[in-house]
Amino acid sequence: MFSQGQKIFALIFIVSFLVILTFQFLKDRKRNKTLFKGTYWVLIAIMALMLGYLLLTKLIH
C-alpha cells in the first residue's frame, strides 16, 4: 500500500513532530505555569492516539 520511502517519511515526520511539540510545550510551560496545569494528560493522549493509530494500521495490514 505504501512504498518504503513513504513509510520512512511518515516515521521521521511523526517523531520530529512529537519532539518539536514536546520541546515547545516545555518551553511555554516555563513562561506561564497557570495556563498549563494538567496539560500532560493532553500530551499523553495525543501520543497514545498516534501510537494506537500506528499499531492499528499495522494489525489491519
CHARMM internal coordinates of N, CA and C (Angstrom, degrees):
IC EDIT
DIST 1 N 1 CA 1.4424
DIST 1 CA 1 C 1.5329
ANGL 1 N 1 CA 1 C 110.28
DIST 1 C 2 N 1.3076
ANGL 1 CA 1 C 2 N 116.95
DIHE 1 N 1 CA 1 C 2 N -50.36
DIST 2 N 2 CA 1.4622
ANGL 1 C 2 N 2 CA 121.19
DIHE 1 CA 1 C 2 N 2 CA 177.33
DIST 2 CA 2 C 1.5220
ANGL 2 N 2 CA 2 C 108.70
DIHE 1 C 2 N 2 CA 2 C -111.19
DIST 2 C 3 N 1.3086
ANGL 2 CA 2 C 3 N 115.59
DIHE 2 N 2 CA 2 C 3 N 144.90
DIST 3 N 3 CA 1.4636
ANGL 2 C 3 N 3 CA 118.50
DIHE 2 CA 2 C 3 N 3 CA 176.85
DIST 3 CA 3 C 1.5263
ANGL 3 N 3 CA 3 C 109.39
DIHE 2 C 3 N 3 CA 3 C -76.76
DIST 3 C 4 N 1.3059
ANGL 3 CA 3 C 4 N 116.21
DIHE 3 N 3 CA 3 C 4 N 166.95
DIST 4 N 4 CA 1.4664
ANGL 3 C 4 N 4 CA 121.08
DIHE 3 CA 3 C 4 N 4 CA -179.77
DIST 4 CA 4 C 1.5268
ANGL 4 N 4 CA 4 C 110.50
DIHE 3 C 4 N 4 CA 4 C -61.77
DIST 4 C 5 N 1.3252
ANGL 4 CA 4 C 5 N 117.15
DIHE 4 N 4 CA 4 C 5 N -39.04
DIST 5 N 5 CA 1.4642
ANGL 4 C 5 N 5 CA 121.04
DIHE 4 CA 4 C 5 N 5 CA 179.37
DIST 5 CA 5 C 1.5173
ANGL 5 N 5 CA 5 C 112.36
DIHE 4 C 5 N 5 CA 5 C -64.82
DIST 5 C 6 N 1.3370
ANGL 5 CA 5 C 6 N 117.38
DIHE 5 N 5 CA 5 C 6 N -38.39
DIST 6 N 6 CA 1.4586
ANGL 5 C 6 N 6 CA 120.92
DIHE 5 CA 5 C 6 N 6 CA 178.38
DIST 6 CA 6 C 1.5253
ANGL 6 N 6 CA 6 C 111.13
DIHE 5 C 6 N 6 CA 6 C -66.72
DIST 6 C 7 N 1.3103
ANGL 6 CA 6 C 7 N 116.81
DIHE 6 N 6 CA 6 C 7 N -38.38
DIST 7 N 7 CA 1.4669
ANGL 6 C 7 N 7 CA 120.35
DIHE 6 CA 6 C 7 N 7 CA 178.52
DIST 7 CA 7 C 1.5226
ANGL 7 N 7 CA 7 C 110.78
DIHE 6 C 7 N 7 CA 7 C -66.21
DIST 7 C 8 N 1.3156
ANGL 7 CA 7 C 8 N 116.78
DIHE 7 N 7 CA 7 C 8 N -42.06
DIST 8 N 8 CA 1.4685
ANGL 7 C 8 N 8 CA 120.70
DIHE 7 CA 7 C 8 N 8 CA 178.79
DIST 8 CA 8 C 1.5197
ANGL 8 N 8 CA 8 C 110.09
DIHE 7 C 8 N 8 CA 8 C -64.59
DIST 8 C 9 N 1.3361
ANGL 8 CA 8 C 9 N 117.15
DIHE 8 N 8 CA 8 C 9 N -43.84
DIST 9 N 9 CA 1.4604
ANGL 8 C 9 N 9 CA 121.02
DIHE 8 CA 8 C 9 N 9 CA 178.25
DIST 9 CA 9 C 1.5242
ANGL 9 N 9 CA 9 C 110.96
DIHE 8 C 9 N 9 CA 9 C -60.01
DIST 9 C 10 N 1.3293
ANGL 9 CA 9 C 10 N 117.18
DIHE 9 N 9 CA 9 C 10 N -45.44
DIST 10 N 10 CA 1.4620
ANGL 9 C 10 N 10 CA 120.91
DIHE 9 CA 9 C 10 N 10 CA -179.70
DIST 10 CA 10 C 1.5227
ANGL 10 N 10 CA 10 C 111.11
DIHE 9 C 10 N 10 CA 10 C -62.11
DIST 10 C 11 N 1.3097
ANGL 10 CA 10 C 11 N 117.19
DIHE 10 N 10 CA 10 C 11 N -42.22
DIST 11 N 11 CA 1.4588
ANGL 10 C 11 N 11 CA 120.85
DIHE 10 CA 10 C 11 N 11 CA 179.49
DIST 11 CA 11 C 1.5255
ANGL 11 N 11 CA 11 C 111.17
DIHE 10 C 11 N 11 CA 11 C -64.25
DIST 11 C 12 N 1.3270
ANGL 11 CA 11 C 12 N 116.81
DIHE 11 N 11 CA 11 C 12 N -45.86
DIST 12 N 12 CA 1.4672
ANGL 11 C 12 N 12 CA 120.59
DIHE 11 CA 11 C 12 N 12 CA 178.76
DIST 12 CA 12 C 1.5214
ANGL 12 N 12 CA 12 C 110.42
DIHE 11 C 12 N 12 CA 12 C -63.74
DIST 12 C 13 N 1.3243
ANGL 12 CA 12 C 13 N 117.39
DIHE 12 N 12 CA 12 C 13 N -40.49
DIST 13 N 13 CA 1.4594
ANGL 12 C 13 N 13 CA 121.55
DIHE 12 CA 12 C 13 N 13 CA 179.81
DIST 13 CA 13 C 1.5223
ANGL 13 N 13 CA 13 C 111.20
DIHE 12 C 13 N 13 CA 13 C -63.11
DIST 13 C 14 N 1.3189
ANGL 13 CA 13 C 14 N 117.45
DIHE 13 N 13 CA 13 C 14 N -46.96
DIST 14 N 14 CA 1.4660
ANGL 13 C 14 N 14 CA 121.14
DIHE 13 CA 13 C 14 N 14 CA -178.50
DIST 14 CA 14 C 1.5224
ANGL 14 N 14 CA 14 C 110.90
DIHE 13 C 14 N 14 CA 14 C -64.38
DIST 14 C 15 N 1.3139
ANGL 14 CA 14 C 15 N 117.18
DIHE 14 N 14 CA 14 C 15 N -45.07
DIST 15 N 15 CA 1.4680
ANGL 14 C 15 N 15 CA 120.42
DIHE 14 CA 14 C 15 N 15 CA -179.72
DIST 15 CA 15 C 1.5249
ANGL 15 N 15 CA 15 C 110.49
DIHE 14 C 15 N 15 CA 15 C -63.76
DIST 15 C 16 N 1.3231
ANGL 15 CA 15 C 16 N 117.53
DIHE 15 N 15 CA 15 C 16 N -46.23
DIST 16 N 16 CA 1.4667
ANGL 15 C 16 N 16 CA 119.70
DIHE 15 CA 15 C 16 N 16 CA -179.32
DIST 16 CA 16 C 1.5228
ANGL 16 N 16 CA 16 C 110.75
DIHE 15 C 16 N 16 CA 16 C -66.51
DIST 16 C 17 N 1.3315
ANGL 16 CA 16 C 17 N 117.98
DIHE 16 N 16 CA 16 C 17 N -37.05
DIST 17 N 17 CA 1.4601
ANGL 16 C 17 N 17 CA 121.13
DIHE 16 CA 16 C 17 N 17 CA 177.55
DIST 17 CA 17 C 1.5240
ANGL 17 N 17 CA 17 C 110.53
DIHE 16 C 17 N 17 CA 17 C -61.85
DIST 17 C 18 N 1.3170
ANGL 17 CA 17 C 18 N 117.11
DIHE 17 N 17 CA 17 C 18 N -44.97
DIST 18 N 18 CA 1.4617
ANGL 17 C 18 N 18 CA 120.15
DIHE 17 CA 17 C 18 N 18 CA -179.73
DIST 18 CA 18 C 1.5262
ANGL 18 N 18 CA 18 C 112.03
DIHE 17 C 18 N 18 CA 18 C -66.53
DIST 18 C 19 N 1.3172
ANGL 18 CA 18 C 19 N 117.25
DIHE 18 N 18 CA 18 C 19 N -38.02
DIST 19 N 19 CA 1.4673
ANGL 18 C 19 N 19 CA 120.47
DIHE 18 CA 18 C 19 N 19 CA 178.56
DIST 19 CA 19 C 1.5259
ANGL 19 N 19 CA 19 C 109.97
DIHE 18 C 19 N 19 CA 19 C -65.08
DIST 19 C 20 N 1.3233
ANGL 19 CA 19 C 20 N 117.41
DIHE 19 N 19 CA 19 C 20 N -46.50
DIST 20 N 20 CA 1.4649
ANGL 19 C 20 N 20 CA 120.96
DIHE 19 CA 19 C 20 N 20 CA -179.94
DIST 20 CA 20 C 1.5214
ANGL 20 N 20 CA 20 C 110.52
DIHE 19 C 20 N 20 CA 20 C -65.51
DIST 20 C 21 N 1.3345
ANGL 20 CA 20 C 21 N 117.44
DIHE 20 N 20 CA 20 C 21 N -42.03
DIST 21 N 21 CA 1.4594
ANGL 20 C 21 N 21 CA 121.40
DIHE 20 CA 20 C 21 N 21 CA 178.89
DIST 21 CA 21 C 1.5278
ANGL 21 N 21 CA 21 C 110.97
DIHE 20 C 21 N 21 CA 21 C -60.78
DIST 21 C 22 N 1.3139
ANGL 21 CA 21 C 22 N 117.00
DIHE 21 N 21 CA 21 C 22 N -44.67
DIST 22 N 22 CA 1.4615
ANGL 21 C 22 N 22 CA 121.12
DIHE 21 CA 21 C 22 N 22 CA 179.59
DIST 22 CA 22 C 1.5222
ANGL 22 N 22 CA 22 C 111.33
DIHE 21 C 22 N 22 CA 22 C -66.41
DIST 22 C 23 N 1.3271
ANGL 22 CA 22 C 23 N 117.15
DIHE 22 N 22 CA 22 C 23 N -43.15
DIST 23 N 23 CA 1.4582
ANGL 22 C 23 N 23 CA 120.82
DIHE 22 CA 22 C 23 N 23 CA 179.56
DIST 23 CA 23 C 1.5276
ANGL 23 N 23 CA 23 C 110.98
DIHE 22 C 23 N 23 CA 23 C -61.55
DIST 23 C 24 N 1.3176
ANGL 23 CA 23 C 24 N 117.59
DIHE 23 N 23 CA 23 C 24 N -45.40
DIST 24 N 24 CA 1.4637
ANGL 23 C 24 N 24 CA 120.85
DIHE 23 CA 23 C 24 N 24 CA -179.82
DIST 24 CA 24 C 1.5265
ANGL 24 N 24 CA 24 C 111.14
DIHE 23 C 24 N 24 CA 24 C -66.50
DIST 24 C 25 N 1.3180
ANGL 24 CA 24 C 25 N 116.91
DIHE 24 N 24 CA 24 C 25 N -37.98
DIST 25 N 25 CA 1.4582
ANGL 24 C 25 N 25 CA 120.77
DIHE 24 CA 24 C 25 N 25 CA 177.62
DIST 25 CA 25 C 1.5231
ANGL 25 N 25 CA 25 C 110.90
DIHE 24 C 25 N 25 CA 25 C -61.35
DIST 25 C 26 N 1.3233
ANGL 25 CA 25 C 26 N 116.75
DIHE 25 N 25 CA 25 C 26 N -47.06
DIST 26 N 26 CA 1.4620
ANGL 25 C 26 N 26 CA 119.94
DIHE 25 CA 25 C 26 N 26 CA -179.19
DIST 26 CA 26 C 1.5237
ANGL 26 N 26 CA 26 C 111.40
DIHE 25 C 26 N 26 CA 26 C -65.98
DIST 26 C 27 N 1.3208
ANGL 26 CA 26 C 27 N 117.04
DIHE 26 N 26 CA 26 C 27 N -36.71
DIST 27 N 27 CA 1.4599
ANGL 26 C 27 N 27 CA 121.15
DIHE 26 CA 26 C 27 N 27 CA 178.85
DIST 27 CA 27 C 1.5342
ANGL 27 N 27 CA 27 C 110.81
DIHE 26 C 27 N 27 CA 27 C -67.20
DIST 27 C 28 N 1.3214
ANGL 27 CA 27 C 28 N 117.17
DIHE 27 N 27 CA 27 C 28 N -44.41
DIST 28 N 28 CA 1.4615
ANGL 27 C 28 N 28 CA 120.86
DIHE 27 CA 27 C 28 N 28 CA -179.87
DIST 28 CA 28 C 1.5234
ANGL 28 N 28 CA 28 C 111.68
DIHE 27 C 28 N 28 CA 28 C -70.55
DIST 28 C 29 N 1.3179
ANGL 28 CA 28 C 29 N 116.48
DIHE 28 N 28 CA 28 C 29 N -33.27
DIST 29 N 29 CA 1.4614
ANGL 28 C 29 N 29 CA 119.73
DIHE 28 CA 28 C 29 N 29 CA -178.98
DIST 29 CA 29 C 1.5231
ANGL 29 N 29 CA 29 C 111.33
DIHE 28 C 29 N 29 CA 29 C -64.30
DIST 29 C 30 N 1.3265
ANGL 29 CA 29 C 30 N 116.65
DIHE 29 N 29 CA 29 C 30 N -32.99
DIST 30 N 30 CA 1.4642
ANGL 29 C 30 N 30 CA 119.91
DIHE 29 CA 29 C 30 N 30 CA 178.64
DIST 30 CA 30 C 1.5232
ANGL 30 N 30 CA 30 C 111.03
DIHE 29 C 30 N 30 CA 30 C -66.75
DIST 30 C 31 N 1.3334
ANGL 30 CA 30 C 31 N 116.57
DIHE 30 N 30 CA 30 C 31 N -33.79
DIST 31 N 31 CA 1.4644
ANGL 30 C 31 N 31 CA 120.37
DIHE 30 CA 30 C 31 N 31 CA -178.07
DIST 31 CA 31 C 1.5213
ANGL 31 N 31 CA 31 C 112.75
DIHE 30 C 31 N 31 CA 31 C -73.30
DIST 31 C 32 N 1.3109
ANGL 31 CA 31 C 32 N 117.78
DIHE 31 N 31 CA 31 C 32 N -42.70
DIST 32 N 32 CA 1.4584
ANGL 31 C 32 N 32 CA 120.49
DIHE 31 CA 31 C 32 N 32 CA -175.53
DIST 32 CA 32 C 1.5246
ANGL 32 N 32 CA 32 C 109.54
DIHE 31 C 32 N 32 CA 32 C -139.12
DIST 32 C 33 N 1.3082
ANGL 32 CA 32 C 33 N 115.78
DIHE 32 N 32 CA 32 C 33 N 95.80
DIST 33 N 33 CA 1.4612
ANGL 32 C 33 N 33 CA 121.03
DIHE 32 CA 32 C 33 N 33 CA -174.25
DIST 33 CA 33 C 1.5279
ANGL 33 N 33 CA 33 C 112.73
DIHE 32 C 33 N 33 CA 33 C -74.27
DIST 33 C 34 N 1.3366
ANGL 33 CA 33 C 34 N 118.53
DIHE 33 N 33 CA 33 C 34 N -27.23
DIST 34 N 34 CA 1.4658
ANGL 33 C 34 N 34 CA 119.41
DIHE 33 CA 33 C 34 N 34 CA -176.07
DIST 34 CA 34 C 1.5230
ANGL 34 N 34 CA 34 C 112.31
DIHE 33 C 34 N 34 CA 34 C -71.20
DIST 34 C 35 N 1.3089
ANGL 34 CA 34 C 35 N 118.31
DIHE 34 N 34 CA 34 C 35 N -29.89
DIST 35 N 35 CA 1.4662
ANGL 34 C 35 N 35 CA 120.67
DIHE 34 CA 34 C 35 N 35 CA -179.29
DIST 35 CA 35 C 1.5201
ANGL 35 N 35 CA 35 C 112.63
DIHE 34 C 35 N 35 CA 35 C -77.34
DIST 35 C 36 N 1.3117
ANGL 35 CA 35 C 36 N 117.81
DIHE 35 N 35 CA 35 C 36 N -18.00
DIST 36 N 36 CA 1.4541
ANGL 35 C 36 N 36 CA 120.87
DIHE 35 CA 35 C 36 N 36 CA -171.90
DIST 36 CA 36 C 1.5242
ANGL 36 N 36 CA 36 C 113.55
DIHE 35 C 36 N 36 CA 36 C -110.17
DIST 36 C 37 N 1.3170
ANGL 36 CA 36 C 37 N 117.88
DIHE 36 N 36 CA 36 C 37 N 25.08
DIST 37 N 37 CA 1.4594
ANGL 36 C 37 N 37 CA 119.82
DIHE 36 CA 36 C 37 N 37 CA 176.60
DIST 37 CA 37 C 1.5229
ANGL 37 N 37 CA 37 C 109.33
DIHE 36 C 37 N 37 CA 37 C -72.81
DIST 37 C 38 N 1.3112
ANGL 37 CA 37 C 38 N 117.02
DIHE 37 N 37 CA 37 C 38 N 126.35
DIST 38 N 38 CA 1.4549
ANGL 37 C 38 N 38 CA 122.03
DIHE 37 CA 37 C 38 N 38 CA 177.08
DIST 38 CA 38 C 1.5163
ANGL 38 N 38 CA 38 C 115.24
DIHE 37 C 38 N 38 CA 38 C 78.17
DIST 38 C 39 N 1.3114
ANGL 38 CA 38 C 39 N 117.72
DIHE 38 N 38 CA 38 C 39 N 10.08
DIST 39 N 39 CA 1.4643
ANGL 38 C 39 N 39 CA 119.04
DIHE 38 CA 38 C 39 N 39 CA -177.87
DIST 39 CA 39 C 1.5222
ANGL 39 N 39 CA 39 C 112.59
DIHE 38 C 39 N 39 CA 39 C -79.44
DIST 39 C 40 N 1.3165
ANGL 39 CA 39 C 40 N 117.33
DIHE 39 N 39 CA 39 C 40 N -8.79
DIST 40 N 40 CA 1.4634
ANGL 39 C 40 N 40 CA 118.59
DIHE 39 CA 39 C 40 N 40 CA 174.89
DIST 40 CA 40 C 1.5288
ANGL 40 N 40 CA 40 C 110.07
DIHE 39 C 40 N 40 CA 40 C -61.58
DIST 40 C 41 N 1.3199
ANGL 40 CA 40 C 41 N 116.46
DIHE 40 N 40 CA 40 C 41 N -32.88
DIST 41 N 41 CA 1.4633
ANGL 40 C 41 N 41 CA 119.38
DIHE 40 CA 40 C 41 N 41 CA 179.46
DIST 41 CA 41 C 1.5236
ANGL 41 N 41 CA 41 C 111.01
DIHE 40 C 41 N 41 CA 41 C -64.51
DIST 41 C 42 N 1.3169
ANGL 41 CA 41 C 42 N 116.98
DIHE 41 N 41 CA 41 C 42 N -37.71
DIST 42 N 42 CA 1.4646
ANGL 41 C 42 N 42 CA 120.62
DIHE 41 CA 41 C 42 N 42 CA 178.13
DIST 42 CA 42 C 1.5233
ANGL 42 N 42 CA 42 C 109.62
DIHE 41 C 42 N 42 CA 42 C -66.77
DIST 42 C 43 N 1.3118
ANGL 42 CA 42 C 43 N 116.99
DIHE 42 N 42 CA 42 C 43 N -44.07
DIST 43 N 43 CA 1.4573
ANGL 42 C 43 N 43 CA 121.29
DIHE 42 CA 42 C 43 N 43 CA 179.17
DIST 43 CA 43 C 1.5296
ANGL 43 N 43 CA 43 C 110.94
DIHE 42 C 43 N 43 CA 43 C -62.67
DIST 43 C 44 N 1.3098
ANGL 43 CA 43 C 44 N 116.48
DIHE 43 N 43 CA 43 C 44 N -43.06
DIST 44 N 44 CA 1.4650
ANGL 43 C 44 N 44 CA 120.66
DIHE 43 CA 43 C 44 N 44 CA 178.04
DIST 44 CA 44 C 1.5277
ANGL 44 N 44 CA 44 C 110.46
DIHE 43 C 44 N 44 CA 44 C -64.87
DIST 44 C 45 N 1.3278
ANGL 44 CA 44 C 45 N 117.46
DIHE 44 N 44 CA 44 C 45 N -39.43
DIST 45 N 45 CA 1.4643
ANGL 44 C 45 N 45 CA 121.11
DIHE 44 CA 44 C 45 N 45 CA 179.46
DIST 45 CA 45 C 1.5237
ANGL 45 N 45 CA 45 C 111.16
DIHE 44 C 45 N 45 CA 45 C -64.82
DIST 45 C 46 N 1.3219
ANGL 45 CA 45 C 46 N 117.74
DIHE 45 N 45 CA 45 C 46 N -41.77
DIST 46 N 46 CA 1.4678
ANGL 45 C 46 N 46 CA 120.90
DIHE 45 CA 45 C 46 N 46 CA 178.68
DIST 46 CA 46 C 1.5204
ANGL 46 N 46 CA 46 C 110.09
DIHE 45 C 46 N 46 CA 46 C -62.90
DIST 46 C 47 N 1.3186
ANGL 46 CA 46 C 47 N 116.45
DIHE 46 N 46 CA 46 C 47 N -45.64
DIST 47 N 47 CA 1.4643
ANGL 46 C 47 N 47 CA 119.71
DIHE 46 CA 46 C 47 N 47 CA 179.06
DIST 47 CA 47 C 1.5290
ANGL 47 N 47 CA 47 C 111.19
DIHE 46 C 47 N 47 CA 47 C -63.80
DIST 47 C 48 N 1.3296
ANGL 47 CA 47 C 48 N 116.80
DIHE 47 N 47 CA 47 C 48 N -40.42
DIST 48 N 48 CA 1.4647
ANGL 47 C 48 N 48 CA 120.38
DIHE 47 CA 47 C 48 N 48 CA 179.96
DIST 48 CA 48 C 1.5254
ANGL 48 N 48 CA 48 C 111.07
DIHE 47 C 48 N 48 CA 48 C -65.90
DIST 48 C 49 N 1.3234
ANGL 48 CA 48 C 49 N 117.12
DIHE 48 N 48 CA 48 C 49 N -39.10
DIST 49 N 49 CA 1.4643
ANGL 48 C 49 N 49 CA 120.05
DIHE 48 CA 48 C 49 N 49 CA 178.10
DIST 49 CA 49 C 1.5237
ANGL 49 N 49 CA 49 C 111.48
DIHE 48 C 49 N 49 CA 49 C -64.58
DIST 49 C 50 N 1.3195
ANGL 49 CA 49 C 50 N 116.36
DIHE 49 N 49 CA 49 C 50 N -43.14
DIST 50 N 50 CA 1.4645
ANGL 49 C 50 N 50 CA 119.61
DIHE 49 CA 49 C 50 N 50 CA 178.59
DIST 50 CA 50 C 1.5238
ANGL 50 N 50 CA 50 C 111.01
DIHE 49 C 50 N 50 CA 50 C -64.40
DIST 50 C 51 N 1.3161
ANGL 50 CA 50 C 51 N 116.51
DIHE 50 N 50 CA 50 C 51 N -43.23
DIST 51 N 51 CA 1.4598
ANGL 50 C 51 N 51 CA 120.39
DIHE 50 CA 50 C 51 N 51 CA 178.67
DIST 51 CA 51 C 1.5256
ANGL 51 N 51 CA 51 C 110.93
DIHE 50 C 51 N 51 CA 51 C -65.93
DIST 51 C 52 N 1.3242
ANGL 51 CA 51 C 52 N 116.37
DIHE 51 N 51 CA 51 C 52 N -41.71
DIST 52 N 52 CA 1.4611
ANGL 51 C 52 N 52 CA 120.26
DIHE 51 CA 51 C 52 N 52 CA 178.10
DIST 52 CA 52 C 1.5136
ANGL 52 N 52 CA 52 C 112.22
DIHE 51 C 52 N 52 CA 52 C -62.90
DIST 52 C 53 N 1.3137
ANGL 52 CA 52 C 53 N 116.61
DIHE 52 N 52 CA 52 C 53 N -41.34
DIST 53 N 53 CA 1.4634
ANGL 52 C 53 N 53 CA 120.28
DIHE 52 CA 52 C 53 N 53 CA 177.80
DIST 53 CA 53 C 1.5236
ANGL 53 N 53 CA 53 C 110.78
DIHE 52 C 53 N 53 CA 53 C -63.31
DIST 53 C 54 N 1.3162
ANGL 53 CA 53 C 54 N 115.71
DIHE 53 N 53 CA 53 C 54 N -42.66
DIST 54 N 54 CA 1.4613
ANGL 53 C 54 N 54 CA 119.93
DIHE 53 CA 53 C 54 N 54 CA 179.16
DIST 54 CA 54 C 1.5282
ANGL 54 N 54 CA 54 C 111.02
DIHE 53 C 54 N 54 CA 54 C -62.49
DIST 54 C 55 N 1.3177
ANGL 54 CA 54 C 55 N 116.59
DIHE 54 N 54 CA 54 C 55 N -46.18
DIST 55 N 55 CA 1.4639
ANGL 54 C 55 N 55 CA 120.11
DIHE 54 CA 54 C 55 N 55 CA 179.72
DIST 55 CA 55 C 1.5267
ANGL 55 N 55 CA 55 C 111.78
DIHE 54 C 55 N 55 CA 55 C -66.11
DIST 55 C 56 N 1.3216
ANGL 55 CA 55 C 56 N 116.63
DIHE 55 N 55 CA 55 C 56 N -38.91
DIST 56 N 56 CA 1.4550
ANGL 55 C 56 N 56 CA 120.47
DIHE 55 CA 55 C 56 N 56 CA 179.55
DIST 56 CA 56 C 1.5185
ANGL 56 N 56 CA 56 C 111.32
DIHE 55 C 56 N 56 CA 56 C -64.62
DIST 56 C 57 N 1.3053
ANGL 56 CA 56 C 57 N 117.10
DIHE 56 N 56 CA 56 C 57 N -42.84
DIST 57 N 57 CA 1.4612
ANGL 56 C 57 N 57 CA 119.27
DIHE 56 CA 56 C 57 N 57 CA 179.04
DIST 57 CA 57 C 1.5269
ANGL 57 N 57 CA 57 C 111.13
DIHE 56 C 57 N 57 CA 57 C -67.84
DIST 57 C 58 N 1.3202
ANGL 57 CA 57 C 58 N 117.36
DIHE 57 N 57 CA 57 C 58 N -33.03
DIST 58 N 58 CA 1.4686
ANGL 57 C 58 N 58 CA 120.17
DIHE 57 CA 57 C 58 N 58 CA 176.51
DIST 58 CA 58 C 1.5316
ANGL 58 N 58 CA 58 C 110.73
DIHE 57 C 58 N 58 CA 58 C -66.82
DIST 58 C 59 N 1.3238
ANGL 58 CA 58 C 59 N 117.32
DIHE 58 N 58 CA 58 C 59 N -39.33
DIST 59 N 59 CA 1.4600
ANGL 58 C 59 N 59 CA 120.85
DIHE 58 CA 58 C 59 N 59 CA -178.76
DIST 59 CA 59 C 1.5265
ANGL 59 N 59 CA 59 C 112.03
DIHE 58 C 59 N 59 CA 59 C -71.82
DIST 59 C 60 N 1.3161
ANGL 59 CA 59 C 60 N 117.47
DIHE 59 N 59 CA 59 C 60 N -35.06
DIST 60 N 60 CA 1.4633
ANGL 59 C 60 N 60 CA 121.00
DIHE 59 CA 59 C 60 N 60 CA -178.42
DIST 60 CA 60 C 1.5186
ANGL 60 N 60 CA 60 C 110.69
DIHE 59 C 60 N 60 CA 60 C -72.97
DIST 60 C 61 N 1.3133
ANGL 60 CA 60 C 61 N 116.80
DIHE 60 N 60 CA 60 C 61 N -41.15
DIST 61 N 61 CA 1.4736
ANGL 60 C 61 N 61 CA 119.73
DIHE 60 CA 60 C 61 N 61 CA -175.73
DIST 61 CA 61 C 1.4710
ANGL 61 N 61 CA 61 C 109.22
DIHE 60 C 61 N 61 CA 61 C -99.75
END
COOR INIT
IC SEED 1 N 1 CA 1 C
IC BUILD
